């Protein structure tokens, strides 16, 4: 058995899952080699931090783990290995304290991704992790891993490998999904990639788009019934966009909305624009004497302004805008018709990927001992809110710990 520093352990993919695997291995005294096709590491991590780096969520663990839908059972080991509490301790150990926002989301105090990533990479490099950037995996055959590099094709052999190849969203940042061809040649089962945490197209009028694109719609409740007959309803906010809608409340249910649209489109969900007022209260307020006030001025008096007021005009004919019963009913059940979902290139993350049936309980390929797969390349999805990052980093830790056990118990130095 070779000593730890001379052992050839590769991690293919320098996103959060791969970096967490490298941390576990380097902490154990090994010198993993991290390969990535891009010039720098964790580009999607940096992109995600533009709006404030949401590390994880402070929910109770059972509720937290339920946000991984059908893949919850497969993610449980990773989440127990690297829980939301562990995420906060990890950031703290790098010198970054965290706080819990009003919605339960956890952020570093400065809410920035760059300083945290730089500190992480410095620590990894100081701990014998090596990086080979601009190395794009193009083939894997008979124990030889071939990379396209600035200096041409290069072949490598390893004692063990962790694949953290990413999904297929934001391909300009490195997640192209091109690795599927390599693994399909190994007869591994892969589900087609689909967008997750994406926006949806709505047929807004030209005037509405021009006036309200980029406007948040806060403190509203979204409700709908999914393909299984389950009723969903949640308070939150989303963003009006030029093409339709996006944002946290939409992303929370993007999986269900995508499934419904795939079954039958368009699909209508309902928005309660005044969730803290009853329909009868709205009727009472809308029926008050208007006097000489214009309709807009009268609506403004009860807080019906801006995007909410204009939404009414999107679905109610001008001559019916004085029908107080119709107005109140629409304000409490605004019909938001989703025509289709946005393309995978725009999505925050992806569904689909390498199916879990290819892997054992340690995330190792059943047919290829010593090769582990982690992160967004696997067939699971979760909403935004820290679930994605916690999941991929947890899987990176889970696989690395399993690799160490596998490696230490190997009786030979068989090259994969």
C-alpha positions as CSV (number, residue, x, y, z in Angstrom):
1,X,0.0,0.0,0.0
2,X,1.5,3.4,-1.0
3,X,1.8,6.1,1.6
4,X,-0.8,8.8,1.7
5,X,1.1,11.5,-0.1
6,X,2.2,9.3,-2.9
7,X,-1.3,7.8,-3.4
8,X,-3.0,8.9,-6.6
9,X,-6.5,10.1,-5.7
10,X,-8.3,12.2,-8.2
11,X,-11.3,14.5,-7.9
12,X,-12.8,15.6,-11.2
13,X,-14.7,18.8,-10.7
14,X,-13.7,21.8,-8.6
15,X,-17.2,22.8,-7.4
16,X,-18.3,22.7,-3.8
17,X,-18.8,18.9,-3.8
18,X,-15.3,18.3,-5.2
19,X,-13.7,20.8,-2.9
20,X,-15.4,19.3,0.1
21,X,-14.1,15.9,-0.9
22,X,-10.6,17.3,-1.3
23,X,-10.9,18.8,2.2
24,X,-11.7,15.5,3.8
25,X,-8.9,13.7,1.9
26,X,-6.3,16.3,2.6
27,X,-7.3,16.4,6.3
28,X,-6.7,12.7,6.4
29,X,-3.1,13.2,5.1
30,X,-3.6,12.5,1.4
31,X,-2.7,14.8,-1.5
32,X,-5.7,14.7,-3.8
33,X,-5.5,16.1,-7.3
34,X,-8.4,18.2,-8.3
35,X,-9.1,18.5,-12.1
36,X,-11.5,21.0,-13.6
37,X,-12.2,22.1,-17.2
38,X,-12.4,25.8,-16.2
39,X,-9.5,28.2,-15.5
40,X,-10.7,28.7,-11.8
41,X,-12.6,26.8,-9.2
42,X,-16.3,26.9,-8.1
43,X,-17.6,29.4,-10.6
44,X,-21.2,28.6,-9.9
45,X,-20.6,29.0,-6.2
46,X,-19.4,32.5,-6.9
47,X,-22.3,33.2,-9.2
48,X,-24.8,32.0,-6.6
49,X,-23.2,34.4,-4.1
50,X,-24.0,37.5,-6.1
51,X,-27.3,38.0,-4.3
52,X,-25.9,37.0,-0.9
53,X,-24.3,33.6,-0.3
54,X,-27.1,31.4,1.1
55,X,-25.1,28.6,2.7
56,X,-27.9,26.5,4.3
57,X,-31.2,26.7,6.2
58,X,-31.9,26.8,9.9
59,X,-34.9,24.5,9.7
60,X,-35.4,21.5,12.0
61,X,-33.5,18.6,10.4
62,X,-36.5,16.4,9.5
63,X,-38.2,19.3,7.7
64,X,-34.8,20.3,6.1
65,X,-34.2,16.8,4.7
66,X,-37.8,16.6,3.3
67,X,-36.9,19.3,0.8
68,X,-35.1,16.8,-1.4
69,X,-38.3,15.3,-2.7
70,X,-38.1,11.6,-3.8
71,X,-34.3,11.6,-3.4
72,X,-34.5,12.3,0.3
73,X,-33.7,8.7,1.2
74,X,-30.5,8.9,-0.9
75,X,-29.5,12.2,0.6
76,X,-30.0,11.3,4.2
77,X,-26.5,9.9,4.7
78,X,-24.9,13.0,3.2
79,X,-27.1,15.3,5.3
80,X,-26.3,13.5,8.5
81,X,-22.6,13.6,7.6
82,X,-22.7,17.3,6.8
83,X,-25.8,18.9,8.4
84,X,-26.8,22.6,8.4
85,X,-25.0,22.9,11.7
86,X,-21.9,21.4,10.2
87,X,-22.1,23.9,7.4
88,X,-22.0,26.8,9.8
89,X,-19.1,25.2,11.7
90,X,-17.3,24.7,8.4
91,X,-17.6,28.4,7.6
92,X,-16.6,29.4,11.1
93,X,-13.5,27.3,10.9
94,X,-12.5,29.3,7.8
95,X,-12.9,32.5,9.7
96,X,-16.5,33.4,8.6
97,X,-19.3,33.7,11.2
98,X,-22.8,33.2,10.0
99,X,-26.3,34.5,10.8
100,X,-29.8,33.3,10.3
101,X,-32.0,35.6,8.2
102,X,-35.7,36.3,8.8
103,X,-36.7,33.5,6.4
104,X,-34.4,31.0,8.1
105,X,-31.7,31.1,5.5
106,X,-28.1,31.1,6.7
107,X,-25.5,33.5,5.4
108,X,-21.9,34.5,6.2
109,X,-22.0,37.9,7.9
110,X,-20.6,39.7,4.8
111,X,-22.9,37.6,2.6
112,X,-20.1,37.3,0.0
113,X,-18.9,34.1,-1.7
114,X,-15.5,35.4,-2.9
115,X,-13.6,35.8,0.4
116,X,-15.0,32.5,1.7
117,X,-13.9,30.6,-1.4
118,X,-10.4,32.2,-1.4
119,X,-9.9,31.2,2.2
120,X,-11.1,27.6,1.4
121,X,-8.7,27.3,-1.6
122,X,-5.8,28.6,0.4
123,X,-6.5,26.1,3.1
124,X,-6.7,23.2,0.6
125,X,-3.5,24.2,-1.1
126,X,-1.6,24.5,2.2
127,X,-2.9,21.1,3.1
128,X,-1.3,19.4,0.0
129,X,-4.3,19.5,-2.4
130,X,-3.2,19.9,-5.9
131,X,-5.1,21.6,-8.7
132,X,-5.0,21.0,-12.4
133,X,-7.2,23.6,-14.1
134,X,-8.2,23.7,-17.8
135,X,-8.2,19.9,-17.7
136,X,-11.4,18.7,-19.4
137,X,-12.3,15.0,-18.9
138,X,-12.9,13.6,-22.4
139,X,-12.6,9.8,-22.0
140,X,-12.3,7.0,-19.5
141,X,-11.3,3.5,-20.6
142,X,-9.4,0.6,-19.2
143,X,-8.2,2.5,-16.2
144,X,-7.0,5.5,-18.2
145,X,-8.5,8.9,-17.6
146,X,-7.9,11.2,-20.6
147,X,-8.1,15.0,-20.3
148,X,-8.0,17.7,-22.9
149,X,-5.5,20.3,-21.7
150,X,-3.8,23.5,-23.0
151,X,-0.9,21.2,-23.9
152,X,-3.0,18.6,-25.7
153,X,-4.4,15.3,-24.6
154,X,-3.0,13.8,-21.4
155,X,-3.6,10.4,-19.9
156,X,-3.7,9.6,-16.1
157,X,-4.2,6.5,-14.0
158,X,-5.4,6.7,-10.4
159,X,-5.9,4.6,-7.3
160,X,-9.3,6.1,-6.7
161,X,-11.5,8.7,-8.2
162,X,-14.3,11.0,-7.1
163,X,-16.4,12.4,-10.0
164,X,-18.1,15.7,-9.2
165,X,-18.9,16.7,-12.7
166,X,-21.9,19.0,-12.1
167,X,-25.2,19.3,-13.9
168,X,-26.1,21.1,-17.1
169,X,-27.3,24.6,-15.9
170,X,-25.3,27.8,-16.5
171,X,-23.0,25.9,-19.0
172,X,-20.9,29.1,-19.5
173,X,-19.6,28.5,-15.9
174,X,-18.5,24.9,-16.6
175,X,-21.6,22.7,-16.0
176,X,-22.2,21.4,-19.5
177,X,-23.3,17.9,-18.8
178,X,-21.0,16.6,-21.6
179,X,-19.8,13.9,-19.2
180,X,-22.9,11.9,-19.8
181,X,-21.5,10.5,-23.0
182,X,-18.5,9.1,-21.2
183,X,-20.6,7.4,-18.5
184,X,-23.2,6.1,-21.0
185,X,-20.4,4.2,-22.7
186,X,-20.0,2.4,-19.4
187,X,-23.6,1.3,-19.6
188,X,-24.6,3.5,-16.7
189,X,-28.2,4.7,-16.4
190,X,-28.6,8.4,-16.8
191,X,-31.9,10.4,-16.6
192,X,-32.2,13.3,-19.1
193,X,-31.3,16.6,-17.6
194,X,-34.2,19.0,-16.9
195,X,-34.2,22.6,-15.6
196,X,-34.8,23.1,-11.8
197,X,-35.2,26.3,-9.9
198,X,-36.0,28.1,-13.1
199,X,-38.5,30.7,-14.3
200,X,-41.7,30.2,-16.2
201,X,-43.2,32.0,-19.2
202,X,-46.3,34.1,-18.8
203,X,-48.1,35.9,-21.6
204,X,-47.8,39.4,-20.1
205,X,-49.1,42.4,-22.2
206,X,-46.3,44.5,-23.7
207,X,-47.2,47.5,-21.4
208,X,-47.1,45.4,-18.3
209,X,-43.7,43.9,-19.2
210,X,-42.2,47.2,-20.0
211,X,-43.4,48.8,-16.7
212,X,-42.9,46.0,-14.2
213,X,-40.1,43.7,-15.5
214,X,-37.8,43.3,-12.5
215,X,-40.4,44.2,-9.9
216,X,-40.7,41.9,-6.8
217,X,-44.2,40.9,-5.7
218,X,-43.9,40.4,-1.9
219,X,-46.1,38.9,0.7
220,X,-48.3,36.9,-1.6
221,X,-49.5,33.3,-1.3
222,X,-49.1,30.9,-4.2
223,X,-51.5,28.0,-4.4
224,X,-52.0,25.1,-6.8
225,X,-52.8,21.4,-7.0
226,X,-50.1,19.1,-8.3
227,X,-50.3,16.1,-10.6
228,X,-50.8,13.8,-7.6
229,X,-53.7,15.8,-6.3
230,X,-51.8,17.4,-3.5
231,X,-52.6,21.0,-2.6
232,X,-49.7,23.3,-2.1
233,X,-49.9,26.8,-0.6
234,X,-47.1,29.1,0.6
235,X,-46.5,32.7,1.5
236,X,-43.5,34.3,0.0
237,X,-42.3,36.5,-2.9
238,X,-41.4,36.2,-6.5
239,X,-40.2,38.5,-9.3
240,X,-42.0,39.7,-12.4
241,X,-39.7,39.3,-15.4
242,X,-39.8,40.2,-19.0
243,X,-40.7,36.6,-19.9
244,X,-42.9,35.8,-16.9
245,X,-42.0,34.9,-13.3
246,X,-39.0,33.7,-11.3
247,X,-37.7,34.0,-7.7
248,X,-37.8,32.1,-4.5
249,X,-41.6,31.3,-4.3
250,X,-41.5,30.0,-7.8
251,X,-38.3,28.0,-7.3
252,X,-39.8,26.3,-4.2
253,X,-42.3,24.6,-6.4
254,X,-40.5,24.5,-9.7
255,X,-40.3,20.7,-9.7
256,X,-44.1,20.3,-9.3
257,X,-44.8,23.1,-11.8
258,X,-42.5,21.5,-14.4
259,X,-44.1,18.1,-14.0
260,X,-47.6,19.6,-14.5
261,X,-46.5,21.5,-17.6
262,X,-44.9,18.4,-19.0
263,X,-48.2,16.6,-18.5
264,X,-50.4,19.4,-19.8
265,X,-49.7,23.1,-20.5
266,X,-50.5,25.8,-19.9
267,X,-51.0,25.4,-16.2
268,X,-52.7,28.0,-13.9
269,X,-51.7,28.6,-10.3
270,X,-53.4,31.1,-8.1
271,X,-51.9,34.1,-6.2
272,X,-53.5,35.6,-3.2
273,X,-52.4,39.2,-3.6
274,X,-53.7,40.2,-0.1
275,X,-53.2,37.1,2.0
276,X,-53.8,39.1,5.3
277,X,-57.2,40.4,4.3
278,X,-60.3,38.4,3.7
279,X,-62.4,38.5,0.6
280,X,-65.3,40.1,2.5
281,X,-63.0,42.7,3.9
282,X,-61.8,43.6,0.4
283,X,-65.3,43.8,-0.8
284,X,-66.2,46.2,2.0
285,X,-63.2,48.4,1.2
286,X,-63.8,48.4,-2.5
287,X,-67.5,49.2,-2.0
288,X,-66.8,52.4,0.0
289,X,-68.0,55.7,-1.5
290,X,-65.5,56.8,-4.2
291,X,-66.6,60.4,-4.5
292,X,-64.6,62.4,-7.0
293,X,-61.5,60.2,-6.7
294,X,-60.2,58.5,-9.9
295,X,-60.2,54.7,-9.8
296,X,-56.5,54.6,-9.4
297,X,-56.6,57.1,-6.5
298,X,-59.4,55.2,-4.9
299,X,-57.5,51.9,-5.1
300,X,-54.4,53.6,-3.7
301,X,-56.4,54.5,-0.6
302,X,-56.7,50.8,0.3
303,X,-53.2,49.9,-0.8
304,X,-54.1,48.6,-4.2
305,X,-51.3,50.2,-6.2
306,X,-48.4,49.4,-8.6
307,X,-47.9,45.9,-9.8
308,X,-50.9,44.5,-7.9
309,X,-53.3,47.1,-9.5
310,X,-51.8,46.4,-12.9
311,X,-52.2,42.7,-12.5
312,X,-55.9,43.2,-12.2
313,X,-55.9,45.0,-15.6
314,X,-54.1,42.0,-17.1
315,X,-57.1,39.7,-16.5
316,X,-60.2,42.0,-16.0
317,X,-61.7,44.0,-18.8
318,X,-61.8,47.8,-18.3
319,X,-65.6,47.9,-18.1
320,X,-65.6,45.4,-15.3
321,X,-63.1,47.1,-13.0
322,X,-65.9,48.6,-11.0
323,X,-67.3,45.2,-10.1
324,X,-66.2,45.0,-6.5
325,X,-67.1,41.4,-6.0
326,X,-65.1,40.4,-9.1
327,X,-62.1,42.5,-8.0
328,X,-62.0,41.1,-4.5
329,X,-62.3,37.5,-5.8
330,X,-59.5,38.1,-8.3
331,X,-57.3,39.7,-5.7
332,X,-57.6,36.6,-3.5
333,X,-57.3,34.2,-6.4
334,X,-55.4,35.8,-9.2
335,X,-55.0,33.3,-12.0
336,X,-51.3,33.1,-13.0
337,X,-51.1,31.0,-16.2
338,X,-47.7,29.5,-16.8
339,X,-47.2,28.7,-20.5
340,X,-43.9,26.8,-20.3
341,X,-40.7,26.7,-18.3
342,X,-37.4,28.4,-19.2
343,X,-34.5,26.5,-20.8
344,X,-32.0,24.6,-18.8
345,X,-29.2,27.1,-19.7
346,X,-31.0,29.7,-17.5
347,X,-31.8,27.4,-14.6
348,X,-30.1,27.7,-11.3
349,X,-29.8,23.9,-11.1
350,X,-30.9,20.7,-12.8
351,X,-32.9,17.6,-12.2
352,X,-31.9,14.3,-13.9
353,X,-28.4,12.9,-14.1
354,X,-26.7,9.7,-13.0
355,X,-29.3,7.5,-11.4
356,X,-28.7,6.3,-7.8
357,X,-29.3,2.7,-8.8
358,X,-25.8,2.8,-10.3
359,X,-24.3,3.5,-6.9
360,X,-23.9,1.7,-3.6
361,X,-24.8,3.3,-0.3
362,X,-21.4,5.0,-0.2
363,X,-21.9,6.7,-3.6
364,X,-19.4,4.3,-5.3
365,X,-20.2,2.9,-8.7
366,X,-21.3,-0.7,-8.2
367,X,-19.6,-1.8,-11.5
368,X,-16.4,0.2,-10.9
369,X,-15.0,-0.1,-7.4
370,X,-13.0,2.9,-6.3
371,X,-15.0,5.4,-8.5
372,X,-17.4,7.6,-6.6
373,X,-19.9,10.1,-7.9
374,X,-21.3,13.1,-6.1
375,X,-23.2,16.4,-6.4
376,X,-25.4,17.8,-9.1
377,X,-24.3,15.2,-11.6
378,X,-26.6,12.8,-9.7
379,X,-30.3,12.5,-10.2
380,X,-31.7,14.7,-7.5
381,X,-33.0,18.2,-7.0
382,X,-33.9,20.7,-4.3
383,X,-35.2,24.2,-4.1
384,X,-33.0,27.2,-3.4
385,X,-32.6,28.2,0.2
386,X,-29.3,26.5,1.0
387,X,-30.5,22.9,0.3
388,X,-28.5,22.6,-2.9
389,X,-25.2,23.6,-1.4
390,X,-25.6,21.6,1.7
391,X,-26.6,18.5,-0.3
392,X,-23.6,18.7,-2.7
393,X,-21.1,19.4,0.0
394,X,-22.5,16.6,2.1
395,X,-22.2,14.2,-0.7
396,X,-18.6,15.3,-1.2
397,X,-17.8,14.5,2.4
398,X,-19.7,11.3,2.4
399,X,-17.9,9.9,-0.7
400,X,-14.5,11.0,0.5
401,X,-15.0,9.3,3.9
402,X,-16.1,6.2,2.0
403,X,-13.1,6.4,-0.3
404,X,-10.8,6.4,2.7
405,X,-12.3,3.3,4.1
406,X,-12.3,1.6,0.7
407,X,-8.7,2.6,0.0
408,X,-7.4,1.5,3.4
409,X,-9.1,-1.9,3.1
410,X,-7.9,-2.5,-0.4
411,X,-5.5,-5.5,-0.5
412,X,-3.8,-4.5,-3.8
413,X,-2.8,-1.4,-5.7
414,X,-4.9,-2.3,-8.7
415,X,-5.1,0.6,-11.1
416,X,-8.7,1.4,-12.1
